[in-house]
Amino acid sequence: MFQVGDILFQRYQLLKSLGKTAIGHQTWLADDLFSPIDLYADSKKQLPWLKWFYNFEQLFRPKVYEKVTVKLLAFNPQLSWEQFKLFEREAKVLQGLDHPFIPCYRNYFEISEKVRNGVSWFGLVEDYIPGESLEDLLEQGKRFSEGEIRKIAIKVLKILIYLHELNPPVLHRDIKPSNLILGEDNNIYLVDFGAVQDQNSVTNISFTVVGTSGYTPLEQFWGKAVFSSDLYALGATLIHLLTGISPTDLHNQDYQIEFEDEGKINPAFKSWLTTLTEIYISQRYQTARDALKALKTGEIAQKNRKKNSLVKSNQKNQLKTKIKLNKTDKSLQVVIPSSQLRLIKKILKLETHLINQNLNLSNVIPLMTVSGLFFIPFSLIVTGIMLQDPSFIMASLEIMGGISFMIIFLVLFLYIISITGSKTCLVLDKETLKIQEKILGFEYNEEQESKNNILGIFIHKLLHRYNVTINTRKMIYQLGNKLTEQEALWLAKEIEDWLN
C-alpha cells in the first residue's frame, strides 16, 4: 500500500488519502514536484525592480507546489478487464476535455511491479479542486434553498451541454452529490469520469455501479445510456439536495421519484424536477440545452404523460411471478425457477467463467464419455464391414440404438425434472454471495464468494424474454432466463436496492 510521503513517478509526492475501495482503487492528494509555485509572482509584477529581493527571500522559505489529484488502479488478478478499460477510457476522454469546471488532465503513468511488491499500478493525474463535495455538505446537515439548487442546476447543465455536444459526445453516467464539488471559488465542478462513455466506445454491456442506486436511470441497466440519462441523474441529485433524503428512499412502487416539498418551492420548479426524473426517456427533456431553456424561462412543457408504471402501483403485489423473495436488513433470499437446460449444462460442466475460458480436465471427461458411447459401437460397425460379417454389423447397430435410446430417455427425463423442480437460490448477507442449484429440493451445486466481488446487476434480452445476471470478478451468475420485462426490472432493482 502507498503511504503519505511516497513519491510516485519521481514527481508526485502523496499528501493525503482522498478515498479507496476494496477493488484496487485509491485516490490521493499530492504535490507536483515539477510545478513549484512562485509565492511572490504578484509582487514581482507590481514592483519589478525588487525582483532580485523576492527571489533571494524565496530561497529561505519552504517550497510550495501545485496540488494534484492522483487516482491509482492496481492491476492484479482480482481486477476485471472491464475495470482496467474504464480506467484507460477515463484517461483518454479527459485528455480531450477543456472546460473550466472539469478537472484538467495532467498525466498518465505506470508503476512497475518490480517497485510495488509484484503488483503493477496505473496512475491518472488531474487538477485538484479545493472545496467540498455536495455529499459532504449533506452529511454535515446543510439544506439547500430553491435558489441555491437552481444555481447548481444551471452550472451543471452548462457542463453537460459542453460534454454532450462534443464530437463524439461524452456521457458522464455517474452524476451524484459526491461527484459535484463546491469549490472555494463558489463554482460547481463535475469530477470523477470513471464511468464515462463516449460514442466511439459504446458496447452491448450494461452499466450499473453498486453504490449509486437511486441516481441511475433504468435504461442504463440495458447499457443504453443517452443524453437524458445524465439529466435523470442530475434531477435525482437536485431532489436529494432539496429534501436531504437519498433518491433510493423516495422511489414509489413504480420506481418514480416522489418527494414532498411542503410548499417550499415553486410548483413550476417541482414540475421541472419531475420531468428530469421521469421513468420513460420520451417524457424527459431530451437534451441539456432543452432542460436549461425550460429552467430559465419557466416554461415547463405540459405533456400528455402516460402513467409512469413498469408495474402498476395497484397491481404491484399482484405481479404474476414464480420468483420468491425474502428481504431483511441482514439478508436477501431469492428463489427462482432455473433454465430447463441448466441441470444438463451443469452435468457437462458447460458454465460461463470470466477468468478461464479454456477447457480443463473436468470439462473434457464428461464430453469424452458421451462421445465414447457412440464411438465404440461405430468402430464395431466399421470393423464388421471390413470383416464382411452381417451379424456383427447388426449387433453393433443394436448396441448403438440402445445407447442412443438410453441417452435420449435420460435427457428427456432430466429436462422434465428441470421444468418441474429445478430452482436457483440466491442468498446474500453482509459478507457473502451464495448461489445454490437445487432439484426437487436436493442441492446439486453451490457457488460462494465475497459480496465485495460484485461488479453489478445486469439485464439481458433474449428474444422476447429477459435474463438477470450478477457479475462478479470471477463468475457470471444467471438468475432465470424466461422472465418478463416487469419481472426482470423488479428483480434487478430489488437486488441492487438491498446491496445499497
RODO-2510 file (C-alpha; in nm, 4 decimals, decimal comma):
residues 500
     n   res          X          Y          Z
     1     m     0,0000     0,0000     0,0000
     2     f     0,1021     0,3600    -0,0521
     3     q     0,1792     0,5953     0,2350
     4     v     0,1928     0,9671     0,2953
     5     g     0,5282     1,0960     0,1703
     6     d     0,5718     0,8377    -0,1086
     7     i     0,6907     0,9889    -0,4377
     8     l     0,5347     0,8328    -0,7468
     9     f     0,6783     0,8502    -1,0955
    10     q     0,9661     1,0551    -0,9414
    11     r     0,7298     1,3503    -0,9405
    12     y     0,4121     1,3224    -0,7313
    13     q     0,4515     1,3272    -0,3510
    14     l     0,1481     1,1864    -0,1705
    15     l    -0,0011     1,4152     0,0941
    16     k    -0,3400     1,2771     0,1947
    17     s    -0,5670     0,9839     0,1061
    18     l    -0,8916     1,1034    -0,0503
    19     g    -1,0500     0,7587    -0,0777
    20     k    -1,0008     0,3934    -0,1646
    21     t    -1,2079     0,0839    -0,2444
    22     a    -1,1668    -0,2904    -0,1968
    23     i    -1,1092    -0,3471    -0,5687
    24     g    -0,7740    -0,1722    -0,6027
    25     h    -0,8726     0,1937    -0,6497
    26     q    -0,7052     0,4698    -0,4487
    27     t    -0,7285     0,8476    -0,4735
    28     w    -0,4647     1,0779    -0,3254
    29     l    -0,3940     1,4467    -0,2863
    30     a    -0,0347     1,5071    -0,3961
    31     d     0,2264     1,7733    -0,4646
    32     d     0,3520     1,8025    -0,8217
    33     l     0,7243     1,8446    -0,7548
    34     f     0,7768     1,9636    -1,1124
    35     s     0,5415     2,2607    -1,0605
    36     p     0,6667     2,4888    -0,7832
    37     i     0,4542     2,7954    -0,7058
    38     d     0,6131     3,1387    -0,7072
    39     l     0,4669     3,2981    -0,3926
    40     y     0,5905     3,6408    -0,4966
    41     a     0,4662     3,6409    -0,8555
    42     d     0,2141     3,9229    -0,7996
    43     s     0,4644     4,1322    -0,6031
    44     k     0,7237     4,0947    -0,8796
    45     k     0,4731     4,2276    -1,1323
    46     q     0,3863     4,5250    -0,9148
    47     l     0,7476     4,6021    -0,8124
    48     p     0,9707     4,4587    -1,0888
    49     w     1,2801     4,6499    -0,9619
    50     l     1,2642     4,4399    -0,6395
    51     k     1,2520     4,1098    -0,8264
    52     w     1,6035     4,0172    -0,7050
    53     f     1,4950     4,0723    -0,3428
    54     y     1,1921     3,8438    -0,3744
    55     n     1,4000     3,5707    -0,5399
    56     f     1,6502     3,5925    -0,2516
    57     e     1,3677     3,5867     0,0067
    58     q     1,2142     3,2771    -0,1503
    59     l     1,5375     3,0813    -0,1050
    60     f     1,4789     3,0767     0,2710
    61     r     1,1153     2,9691     0,2570
    62     p     0,9824     2,6110     0,2174
    63     k     0,8885     2,5359    -0,1407
    64     v     0,5186     2,5238    -0,2242
    65     y     0,3961     2,3075    -0,5124
    66     e     0,0807     2,2824    -0,7161
    67     k    -0,1682     2,0328    -0,5741
    68     v    -0,2952     1,7491    -0,7926
    69     t    -0,5300     1,4536    -0,7591
    70     v    -0,3704     1,1151    -0,8286
    71     k    -0,6052     0,8226    -0,8992
    72     l    -0,4409     0,4806    -0,8741
    73     l    -0,5546     0,1417    -1,0030
    74     a    -0,3867    -0,1867    -0,9067
    75     f    -0,3542    -0,4305    -1,1957
    76     n    -0,3856    -0,7639    -1,0145
    77     p    -0,5658    -1,0978    -1,0728
    78     q    -0,8742    -0,9717    -0,8873
    79     l    -0,9169    -0,6808    -1,1297
    80     s    -1,1630    -0,7380    -1,4116
    81     w    -1,0534    -0,6349    -1,7595
    82     e    -1,3590    -0,4110    -1,7835
    83     q    -1,2395    -0,2059    -1,4834
    84     f    -0,8997    -0,1527    -1,6440
    85     k    -1,0603    -0,0486    -1,9738
    86     l    -1,2811     0,2015    -1,7872
    87     f    -0,9721     0,3475    -1,6198
    88     e    -0,7942     0,3795    -1,9534
    89     r    -1,1062     0,5288    -2,1096
    90     e    -1,1282     0,7916    -1,8358
    91     a    -0,7696     0,8986    -1,9052
    92     k    -0,8296     0,9080    -2,2799
    93     v    -1,1517     1,1081    -2,2561
    94     l    -1,0096     1,3572    -2,0036
    95     q    -0,7247     1,4367    -2,2443
    96     g    -0,9798     1,5661    -2,4923
    97     l    -1,1746     1,7833    -2,2469
    98     d    -1,1140     2,1530    -2,1958
    99     h    -1,3673     2,3115    -1,9615
   100     p    -1,3039     2,5432    -1,6654
   101     f    -1,5259     2,3372    -1,4343
   102     i    -1,3893     1,9925    -1,5204
   103     p    -1,0532     1,8898    -1,3646
   104     c    -0,7811     1,9170    -1,6253
   105     y    -0,5909     1,6031    -1,7300
   106     r    -0,2208     1,6175    -1,6405
   107     n    -0,0570     1,2778    -1,6740
   108     y    -0,0975     0,9016    -1,7042
   109     f     0,1745     0,6631    -1,5902
   110     e     0,2552     0,3061    -1,4836
   111     i     0,4394     0,1954    -1,1705
   112     s     0,6338    -0,1231    -1,2414
   113     e     0,5523    -0,4403    -1,0484
   114     k     0,9204    -0,4557    -0,9513
   115     v     0,8707    -0,1389    -0,7482
   116     r     0,5417    -0,2338    -0,5755
   117     n     0,5783    -0,5919    -0,4496
   118     g     0,4808    -0,7695    -0,7685
   119     v     0,1721    -0,5596    -0,8475
   120     s     0,1615    -0,3093    -1,1322
   121     w    -0,0191     0,0188    -1,0661
   122     f    -0,1532     0,2729    -1,3118
   123     g    -0,1873     0,6389    -1,2208
   124     l    -0,4080     0,9140    -1,3585
   125     v    -0,3218     1,2717    -1,2570
   126     e    -0,5746     1,5574    -1,2647
   127     d    -0,6004     1,9089    -1,1282
   128     y    -0,7003     1,9193    -0,7638
   129     i    -1,0212     2,1107    -0,6921
   130     p    -1,0116     2,2594    -0,3408
   131     g    -1,3565     2,2543    -0,1857
   132     e    -1,6196     2,0153    -0,0527
   133     s    -1,8439     1,7702    -0,2321
   134     l    -2,2186     1,8221    -0,2120
   135     e    -2,2383     1,4831    -0,0399
   136     d    -2,0070     1,6071     0,2365
   137     l    -2,2255     1,9153     0,2806
   138     l    -2,5388     1,6984     0,3042
   139     e    -2,3743     1,4798     0,5681
   140     q    -2,2890     1,7953     0,7631
   141     g    -2,6610     1,8743     0,7750
   142     k    -2,6717     2,1519     0,5156
   143     r    -3,0051     2,2035     0,3410
   144     f    -3,0127     2,3852     0,0105
   145     s    -3,2692     2,6510    -0,0784
   146     e    -3,4530     2,6581    -0,4107
   147     g    -3,2329     2,9461    -0,5230
   148     e    -2,9136     2,7536    -0,4451
   149     i    -3,0423     2,4447    -0,6222
   150     r    -3,1368     2,6468    -0,9302
   151     k    -2,7836     2,7895    -0,9478
   152     i    -2,6312     2,4422    -0,9136
   153     a    -2,8654     2,3084    -1,1827
   154     i    -2,7719     2,5852    -1,4267
   155     k    -2,3982     2,5340    -1,3737
   156     v    -2,4154     2,1543    -1,4153
   157     l    -2,6405     2,1826    -1,7214
   158     k    -2,3849     2,4112    -1,8877
   159     i    -2,1162     2,1485    -1,8241
   160     l    -2,3443     1,8779    -1,9702
   161     i    -2,4148     2,0910    -2,2773
   162     y    -2,0390     2,1070    -2,3367
   163     l    -1,9940     1,7297    -2,2891
   164     h    -2,2979     1,6215    -2,4895
   165     e    -2,2211     1,8486    -2,7843
   166     l    -1,8634     1,7291    -2,8284
   167     n    -1,7791     1,5159    -3,1313
   168     p    -1,8137     1,2361    -3,0326
   169     p    -2,0481     1,3192    -2,7430
   170     v    -1,9381     1,2290    -2,3884
   171     l    -2,1804     1,0865    -2,1302
   172     h    -2,0748     1,1117    -1,7670
   173     r    -2,3140     0,8357    -1,6455
   174     d    -2,2436     0,8835    -1,2743
   175     i    -2,3698     1,2255    -1,1653
   176     k    -2,4383     1,2296    -0,7908
   177     p    -2,3637     1,4577    -0,4920
   178     s    -2,0203     1,3055    -0,4261
   179     n    -1,9120     1,3879    -0,7836
   180     l    -2,0094     1,7563    -0,7641
   181     i    -1,7579     1,9771    -0,5839
   182     l    -1,8455     2,3182    -0,4454
   183     g    -1,5118     2,4896    -0,4951
   184     e    -1,3612     2,7547    -0,2745
   185     d    -1,4455     2,9977    -0,5560
   186     n    -1,8177     2,9026    -0,5160
   187     n    -1,8276     2,7349    -0,8557
   188     i    -1,9569     2,3805    -0,9126
   189     y    -1,7127     2,1289    -1,0594
   190     l    -1,8025     1,7928    -1,2126
   191     v    -1,5443     1,5277    -1,1198
   192     d    -1,4825     1,1502    -1,1393
   193     f    -1,5153     1,0428    -1,5014
   194     g    -1,4565     0,6775    -1,4095
   195     a    -1,7879     0,5742    -1,5654
   196     v    -1,7586     0,7988    -1,8709
   197     q    -1,8711     0,6743    -2,2101
   198     d    -1,8094     0,8273    -2,5463
   199     q    -1,9955     0,7331    -2,8618
   200     n    -1,6934     0,5522    -3,0043
   201     s    -1,6725     0,3191    -2,7023
   202     v    -2,0354     0,2114    -2,6674
   203     t    -2,0696    -0,1636    -2,6151
   204     n    -2,3554    -0,4033    -2,5542
   205     i    -2,2527    -0,4410    -2,1899
   206     s    -2,4895    -0,2915    -1,9379
   207     f    -2,3659    -0,0470    -1,6804
   208     t    -2,4613    -0,0426    -1,3182
   209     v    -2,2422     0,0753    -1,0372
   210     v    -2,3123    -0,0786    -0,6992
   211     g    -2,3241     0,2125    -0,4584
   212     t    -2,5049     0,4729    -0,6716
   213     s    -2,8516     0,3257    -0,6678
   214     g    -3,1171     0,5938    -0,6963
   215     y    -2,9255     0,8218    -0,9327
   216     t    -2,9002     0,5747    -1,2218
   217     p    -3,1972     0,5580    -1,4641
   218     l    -3,3347     0,2193    -1,5614
   219     e    -3,2201     0,2357    -1,9246
   220     q    -2,8598     0,2078    -1,8023
   221     f    -2,9459    -0,1458    -1,6884
   222     w    -2,9645    -0,2231    -2,0612
   223     g    -2,6398    -0,0467    -2,1489
   224     k    -2,8380     0,2178    -2,3400
   225     a    -2,7404     0,5418    -2,1694
   226     v    -2,8479     0,8525    -2,3637
   227     f    -2,8241     1,2285    -2,3068
   228     s    -3,1313     1,2301    -2,0855
   229     s    -2,9737     0,9601    -1,8649
   230     d    -2,7352     1,2252    -1,7313
   231     l    -3,0353     1,4568    -1,6887
   232     y    -3,2130     1,1946    -1,4774
   233     a    -2,9069     1,1601    -1,2530
   234     l    -2,8892     1,5392    -1,2200
   235     g    -3,2585     1,5567    -1,1292
   236     a    -3,2192     1,2847    -0,8651
   237     t    -2,9188     1,4724    -0,7228
   238     l    -3,1097     1,8020    -0,7053
   239     i    -3,4016     1,6325    -0,5288
   240     h    -3,1549     1,4877    -0,2762
   241     l    -3,0190     1,8381    -0,2138
   242     l    -3,3718     1,9722    -0,1744
   243     t    -3,5081     1,7065     0,0606
   244     g    -3,1946     1,5751     0,2301
   245     i    -3,3236     1,2243     0,1511
   246     s    -3,1483     0,9788    -0,0812
   247     p    -3,3487     0,9128    -0,4026
   248     t    -3,3373     0,5414    -0,3184
   249     d    -3,5734     0,6140    -0,0297
   250     l    -3,8038     0,8285    -0,2448
   251     h    -3,8932     0,5704    -0,5125
   252     n    -4,2575     0,4709    -0,5156
   253     q    -4,3811     0,1277    -0,6221
   254     d    -4,3437     0,2320    -0,9871
   255     y    -3,9790     0,3383    -0,9338
   256     q    -4,0737     0,7019    -0,9889
   257     i    -3,9113     0,9510    -0,7506
   258     e    -4,1778     1,1205    -0,5392
   259     f    -4,0999     1,3893    -0,2843
   260     e    -4,2808     1,6326    -0,0585
   261     d    -4,1754     1,9950    -0,0792
   262     e    -4,4160     2,1219     0,1889
   263     g    -4,4960     2,4185    -0,0319
   264     k    -4,1402     2,5499    -0,0080
   265     i    -4,0630     2,5557    -0,3802
   266     n    -4,2290     2,6949    -0,6890
   267     p    -4,4725     2,4406    -0,8446
   268     a    -4,3169     2,5032    -1,1862
   269     f    -3,9720     2,4164    -1,0488
   270     k    -4,1084     2,0993    -0,8913
   271     s    -4,2651     2,0065    -1,2257
   272     w    -3,9270     2,0691    -1,3920
   273     l    -3,7545     1,8331    -1,1457
   274     t    -4,0233     1,5706    -1,2011
   275     t    -3,9722     1,5950    -1,5778
   276     l    -3,5986     1,5373    -1,5354
   277     t    -3,6617     1,2177    -1,3380
   278     e    -3,9361     1,0595    -1,5470
   279     i    -3,9042     0,6815    -1,5819
   280     y    -3,9705     0,6931    -1,9563
   281     i    -3,6989     0,8562    -2,1678
   282     s    -3,9579     1,0080    -2,4025
   283     q    -4,1120     1,2003    -2,1122
   284     r    -3,7870     1,3704    -2,0057
   285     y    -3,6075     1,6643    -2,1605
   286     q    -3,4073     1,5178    -2,4454
   287     t    -3,1017     1,7447    -2,4171
   288     a    -2,9314     1,9538    -2,1514
   289     r    -2,9933     2,2612    -2,3664
   290     d    -3,3703     2,1934    -2,3629
   291     a    -3,3652     2,1474    -1,9856
   292     l    -3,1670     2,4690    -1,9315
   293     k    -3,4031     2,6682    -2,1530
   294     a    -3,7060     2,5352    -1,9664
   295     l    -3,5485     2,6180    -1,6292
   296     k    -3,4568     2,9739    -1,7271
   297     t    -3,7854     3,0594    -1,8982
   298     g    -4,0082     2,8747    -1,6534
   299     e    -4,1917     2,7164    -1,9463
   300     i    -4,2451     2,3609    -1,8282
   301     a    -4,3770     2,1557    -2,1169
   302     q    -4,7215     2,0143    -2,0454
   303     k    -4,7158     1,6657    -2,1876
   304     n    -4,9780     1,4014    -2,2179
   305     r    -4,7946     1,1773    -1,9807
   306     k    -4,8677     0,8101    -1,9812
   307     k    -4,8803     0,6533    -1,6386
   308     n    -4,5311     0,6010    -1,5102
   309     s    -4,5547     0,2355    -1,4280
   310     l    -4,3350    -0,0512    -1,5163
   311     v    -4,5685    -0,2424    -1,2897
   312     k    -4,8834    -0,0503    -1,1965
   313     s    -4,8946     0,0513    -0,8336
   314     n    -5,2232    -0,1134    -0,7531
   315     q    -5,1079    -0,4330    -0,9194
   316     k    -4,7508    -0,4432    -0,7885
   317     n    -4,8300    -0,7000    -0,5221
   318     q    -5,0341    -0,8955    -0,7773
   319     l    -4,7466    -0,9347    -1,0244
   320     k    -4,7687    -1,2875    -1,1554
   321     t    -4,4313    -1,4406    -1,0883
   322     k    -4,2838    -1,7658    -0,9630
   323     i    -3,9967    -1,5770    -0,8022
   324     k    -3,9951    -1,5918    -0,4236
   325     l    -3,8154    -1,3079    -0,2458
   326     n    -3,7456    -1,2668     0,1236
   327     k    -3,5645    -0,9478     0,2247
   328     t    -3,4450    -0,8374     0,5677
   329     d    -3,1800    -0,5920     0,6862
   330     k    -2,9325    -0,8794     0,7278
   331     s    -3,0023    -1,0970     0,4241
   332     l    -3,1726    -1,1287     0,0884
   333     q    -3,3013    -1,4652    -0,0350
   334     v    -3,4360    -1,5193    -0,3856
   335     v    -3,5703    -1,8477    -0,5238
   336     i    -3,6259    -1,8548    -0,8986
   337     p    -3,7043    -2,1369    -1,1468
   338     s    -3,3900    -2,2454    -1,3336
   339     s    -3,3459    -2,2850    -1,7067
   340     q    -3,4719    -2,6210    -1,8355
   341     l    -3,1224    -2,6994    -1,9644
   342     r    -2,9453    -2,5741    -1,6521
   343     l    -2,9040    -2,9200    -1,4982
   344     i    -2,7737    -3,0689    -1,8249
   345     k    -2,5225    -2,7853    -1,8617
   346     k    -2,4032    -2,8455    -1,5083
   347     i    -2,3581    -3,2170    -1,5759
   348     l    -2,1489    -3,1403    -1,8856
   349     k    -1,9772    -2,8560    -1,6957
   350     l    -2,0729    -2,6037    -1,9602
   351     e    -2,0546    -2,2978    -1,7338
   352     t    -1,9642    -1,9369    -1,8142
   353     h    -1,6444    -1,8210    -1,6417
   354     l    -1,4815    -1,4803    -1,6602
   355     i    -1,1266    -1,5906    -1,5825
   356     n    -1,0724    -1,9216    -1,7609
   357     q    -1,2412    -1,9758    -2,0927
   358     n    -1,0329    -2,2851    -2,1783
   359     l    -1,1434    -2,6451    -2,1468
   360     n    -0,9882    -2,8215    -1,8478
   361     l    -0,9975    -3,1866    -1,7403
   362     s    -1,3331    -3,1519    -1,5646
   363     n    -1,4812    -3,0166    -1,8896
   364     v    -1,3272    -3,2779    -2,1163
   365     i    -1,4102    -3,6009    -1,9257
   366     p    -1,7939    -3,5789    -1,9499
   367     l    -1,7769    -3,4860    -2,3169
   368     m    -1,5336    -3,7697    -2,3937
   369     t    -1,7545    -4,0157    -2,2046
   370     v    -2,0638    -3,9278    -2,4095
   371     s    -1,8630    -3,9276    -2,7328
   372     g    -1,7101    -4,2653    -2,6448
   373     l    -2,0520    -4,4278    -2,6002
   374     f    -2,1188    -4,3574    -2,9674
   375     f    -1,7650    -4,4051    -3,0951
   376     i    -1,7251    -4,7632    -2,9658
   377     p    -2,0297    -4,9147    -3,1446
   378     f    -1,9476    -4,7065    -3,4545
   379     s    -1,5996    -4,8629    -3,4537
   380     l    -1,7577    -5,2077    -3,4231
   381     i    -1,9756    -5,1371    -3,7283
   382     v    -1,6716    -5,0326    -3,9313
   383     t    -1,4929    -5,3483    -3,8141
   384     g    -1,7937    -5,5597    -3,9173
   385     i    -1,7956    -5,4025    -4,2614
   386     m    -1,4248    -5,4711    -4,3040
   387     l    -1,4788    -5,8349    -4,1919
   388     q    -1,7938    -5,8588    -4,4102
   389     d    -1,9841    -6,0115    -4,1185
   390     p    -2,3567    -5,9044    -4,1332
   391     s    -2,4364    -6,0426    -3,7866
   392     f    -2,1507    -5,8417    -3,6353
   393     i    -2,2804    -5,5275    -3,8050
   394     m    -2,6395    -5,5863    -3,6839
   395     a    -2,5220    -5,6445    -3,3281
   396     s    -2,3252    -5,3190    -3,3374
   397     l    -2,6281    -5,1297    -3,4710
   398     e    -2,8419    -5,2724    -3,1911
   399     i    -2,5863    -5,1606    -2,9332
   400     m    -2,5736    -4,8101    -3,0853
   401     g    -2,9534    -4,7932    -3,0962
   402     g    -2,9789    -4,8982    -2,7332
   403     i    -2,7239    -4,6382    -2,6241
   404     s    -2,8981    -4,3672    -2,8280
   405     f    -3,2357    -4,4556    -2,6760
   406     m    -3,0854    -4,4542    -2,3261
   407     i    -2,9250    -4,1125    -2,3746
   408     i    -3,2363    -3,9592    -2,5303
   409     f    -3,4501    -4,1005    -2,2488
   410     l    -3,2066    -3,9671    -1,9884
   411     v    -3,2007    -3,6195    -2,1462
   412     l    -3,5811    -3,6062    -2,1642
   413     f    -3,6036    -3,7257    -1,8056
   414     l    -3,3635    -3,4551    -1,6865
   415     y    -3,5469    -3,1960    -1,8974
   416     i    -3,8840    -3,2843    -1,7429
   417     i    -3,7396    -3,2801    -1,3920
   418     s    -3,5785    -2,9416    -1,4624
   419     i    -3,9142    -2,7971    -1,5709
   420     t    -4,0947    -2,9199    -1,2634
   421     g    -3,8401    -2,8948    -0,9848
   422     s    -3,5164    -2,7102    -1,0760
   423     k    -3,4555    -2,3939    -0,8724
   424     t    -3,1796    -2,1368    -0,8406
   425     c    -3,1407    -1,9910    -0,4910
   426     l    -2,9608    -1,6622    -0,4357
   427     v    -2,8559    -1,5875    -0,0782
   428     l    -2,6905    -1,2544     0,0067
   429     d    -2,5791    -1,1446     0,3506
   430     k    -2,3409    -0,8787     0,4795
   431     e    -2,0337    -1,0805     0,3798
   432     t    -2,1102    -1,3431     0,1161
   433     l    -2,2850    -1,4129    -0,2112
   434     k    -2,4117    -1,7701    -0,2420
   435     i    -2,5756    -1,9346    -0,5438
   436     q    -2,7349    -2,2768    -0,4899
   437     e    -2,8752    -2,5039    -0,7605
   438     k    -3,1491    -2,7370    -0,6355
   439     i    -3,3664    -3,0001    -0,7961
   440     l    -3,6683    -3,1438    -0,6168
   441     g    -3,5331    -2,9828    -0,3008
   442     f    -3,1906    -3,1507    -0,3256
   443     e    -2,8858    -2,9302    -0,3771
   444     y    -2,6555    -3,0432    -0,6582
   445     n    -2,4298    -2,7390    -0,6943
   446     e    -2,3212    -2,4386    -0,4886
   447     e    -2,1013    -2,1383    -0,5635
   448     q    -1,9924    -1,8925    -0,2948
   449     e    -1,7702    -1,5848    -0,2812
   450     s    -1,7316    -1,2491    -0,1088
   451     k    -2,0071    -0,9934    -0,1603
   452     n    -1,7353    -0,7338    -0,2217
   453     n    -1,6557    -0,9065    -0,5532
   454     i    -1,9876    -0,7969    -0,7065
   455     l    -1,9381    -0,5666    -1,0048
   456     g    -2,3003    -0,5099    -1,0986
   457     i    -2,6514    -0,6367    -1,1676
   458     f    -2,7290    -0,6774    -1,5369
   459     i    -3,0371    -0,7423    -1,7513
   460     h    -3,0169    -0,9131    -2,0913
   461     k    -3,2899    -0,9502    -2,3503
   462     l    -3,3246    -1,2985    -2,5008
   463     l    -3,5739    -1,2781    -2,7879
   464     h    -3,8993    -1,1904    -2,6081
   465     r    -3,7795    -1,2896    -2,2624
   466     y    -3,5285    -1,1471    -2,0177
   467     n    -3,2442    -1,2703    -1,8005
   468     v    -3,0896    -1,1174    -1,4860
   469     t    -2,7242    -1,1840    -1,4034
   470     i    -2,4945    -1,0934    -1,1172
   471     n    -2,1447    -1,0268    -1,2476
   472     t    -1,8508    -1,0658    -1,0111
   473     r    -1,4764    -1,0666    -1,0656
   474     k    -1,4847    -1,4474    -1,1003
   475     m    -1,8204    -1,5532    -1,2408
   476     i    -2,1405    -1,4591    -1,4198
   477     y    -2,4321    -1,5930    -1,2161
   478     q    -2,7573    -1,6346    -1,4098
   479     l    -3,0925    -1,5906    -1,2390
   480     g    -3,3545    -1,7414    -1,4685
   481     n    -3,3808    -1,6952    -1,8428
   482     k    -3,7539    -1,6691    -1,9120
   483     l    -3,8520    -1,3624    -1,7142
   484     t    -4,0927    -1,0978    -1,8315
   485     e    -3,9675    -0,7410    -1,8617
   486     q    -4,1555    -0,6459    -1,5436
   487     e    -4,0066    -0,9411    -1,3529
   488     a    -3,6508    -0,8658    -1,4695
   489     l    -3,6690    -0,4956    -1,3801
   490     w    -3,8323    -0,5681    -1,0455
   491     l    -3,5796    -0,8397    -0,9529
   492     a    -3,2737    -0,6353    -1,0581
   493     k    -3,3983    -0,3315    -0,8687
   494     e    -3,4723    -0,5309    -0,5538
   495     i    -3,1221    -0,6837    -0,5507
   496     e    -2,9475    -0,3513    -0,6200
   497     d    -3,1525    -0,1678    -0,3549
   498     w    -3,0631    -0,4303    -0,0937
   499     l    -2,6937    -0,4100    -0,1811
   500     n    -2,7069    -0,0387    -0,1157
***
